[in-house]
Amino acid sequence: MMSARDPGLAFTDGALEFEAWSENLWDPIGRDVAAAAELLPGERVLDACCGTGAATLPAAAAVGSQGTVDGVDLSTGLLRLAGARVAEHRLLNTTLTEADVTRWRGHRIFDSVLCSYSMFFFGDMEAGVEHLASMLRPGGRLVASTWAEGALEPFAQRILAAAITERPRLNDVVPLPNRNMNRISSAPTLKAWLEDRGLVDVSVVEHPLRLTVDDEMAWTLVMGSGWRTLLPRDPEAISRVRKLFVRSVGPQVEMNSDTLIAVGRRP
């Protein structure tokens, strides 16, 4: 899904395009992630890689005025949009921080840590998730979402094929986030992987989702996701990639958005 380019900068550059997908994709899964945590009033929550607040907002509503939510993200642009949503909903229990959450440690021990569609971006996925789990109280819950096997198609292969025409060195390269996703793309492998991170009582539920997408929305997803890092830097070259990609998508296509949501507890 990515080359070596900085994901924080990519998501800042594509923040508005990312937000365009909130209603159909990020927000529904964010609500499901928050719901899976079974949050109680007064609890302390970390939303790791919070983006524009898809899980942050429902978590803040669930824990109420006596609870707290810390949203942490690398992307200035996404945090700016999250901040506007937090202000709109007058959520006084929520703090947003720009940081690498795999190195960040707040001043709280958390009852729950949420991580939506993000852990596969970690340079060291094992160490990153173990760090998140270390911020949980004993008995605290980690809830993570990731893509199920076959998700993001048909777009994943088509954007890569279009990008390779301008960046041939991407040919036969499997970027780290893709390798990470492939290792945890089924319920059994995700469950076993989280158990290896020291979590117990792990359960994984698949959330099937198919979205009908036109070519313009498909390109918006490219520009607002990690796929942006596949693109060349030259605007004219980007335009050529866009034309190839849109032509391959056609006027309308069904996108596989199947998602896994896992819940595990710190012993």
Secondary structure, DSSP 8 states (H G I E B T S, - for coil): ---SS-HHHHHHHTHHHHHHTIIIIIHHHHHHHHHHTT--TT-EEEEET-TTTTTHHHHHHHH-TTSEEEEEES-HHHHHHHHHHHHHTT-TTEEEEES-TTT---SS-EEEEEEES-GGGSSSHHHHHHHHHHTEEEEEEEEEEEE-TTTTTTHHHHHHHHHHTT-GGGTT---HHHHHHHHT-SHHHHHHHHHHTT-EEEEEEEE--EEEEEHHHHHHHHHTSGGGGGS-SSHHHHHHHHHHHHHHH-SEEEEE--EEEEEEE--
